Amino acid sequence: MRAIVITRPGGPDVLEEQSRPLPTPGLGQIRVRVRASALNRADILQRRGAYPAPAGAPPDVPGLEYAGEVEALGDSTSLWRLGARVMGLVGGGGHAEYLCVHEREAIAVPQNLSWEEAAAIPEAFLTAYDALLRQIAVHAGERLLIHAVGSGVGTAALQLARAAGVTVIGTSRTRSKLERASDLGLDVGVDGSRDDWPARVNEVTGGKGVNAVLDLLGGSYLAGSIRVLAPRGRLILVGLTAGRTAELDLGLILNTRALIVGTVLRSRPLEEKISLAREFSDRVLPLFESGRLRPVLDRVFSFDEIREAHQLMESDSSFGKIVLRWD
């Protein structure tokens, strides 16, 4: 099979298409013929040598998500038939023509979605759903701040929050991304490149602040996020693209009784991933089928253009997901 391989740590030029053996599904596994996948920040970091794959995932084949059809069944499988359309998350190896996953990790692809649209769902929407609905439990009537609202996870979180009846404030360093996010239901856009963005958030909330923050950036944004939290507010930290360290006013955390949560999906145990996939299938897939949720695609590349796709992501100019397909 064809696979995208990281030949050594470095820039996009270290990516090559190589031939790898066809994987064999084990007990309880299915083999999926991958039709499309998507690009994520983790792939960029892995290519640079800064984010190694977890145990059990290919160390040099990136890719955290896939959409394709079931091509082979391992022993003791019963959930899928051959040819079924599935999508899901993996610890790595999504940028190959075939991969094997536990059958209960796979999620059905809604019939109204293309392969490219389906490939844009797993990482963004599973991450956003798990963070917002399962971990910090945002609910109708609350105010949510999303940093990097134009990112893949940001656009997914925006839609999920709006579907739950939540008022959403979003930050971006690019005005055009805020304008495009407004078409998805963003209530208020805030220029995240300005040092006074916390003052703007407090202004638009009438000084009440926000009940929850989805922080996809980390770094200096964390301190500002705590400043805009309402009493007993919750903050969940999902990404660190703005930096791994921050200086915090611990007094604010005490006085507001804030809850701060950190999360990551890639390295979770199989049982937790299965639980999330099955719950997502029951609660969220119907919203795609009805059209209330939709994947946001910035651009679709052939895997032959993998280097160009990495360059686009590193430019920070994309809105939503960058998708890759096998021709």
Secondary structure, 3 states (H helix, E strand, C coil): CEEEEECCCCCHHHEEEEECCCCCCCCCEEEEEEEEEEECHHHHHHHHCCCCCCCCCCCCCCCCEEEEEEEEECCCCCCCCCCCEEEEECCCCCCECEEEEECCCCEECCCCCCHHHHHCCHHHHHHHHHHHHHHCCCCCCCEEEECCCCCHHHHHHHHHHHHCCCEEEEEECCHHHHHHHHCCCCCEEEECCCCCHHHHHHHHCCCCCEEEEEECCECCHHHHHHHCEEEEEEEEECCCCCECCCCCCHHHHHHHCCEEEECCCCCCCHHHHHHHHHHHHHHCHHHHHHCCCCCCEEEEEEHHHHHHHHHHHHCCCCCCEEEEECC
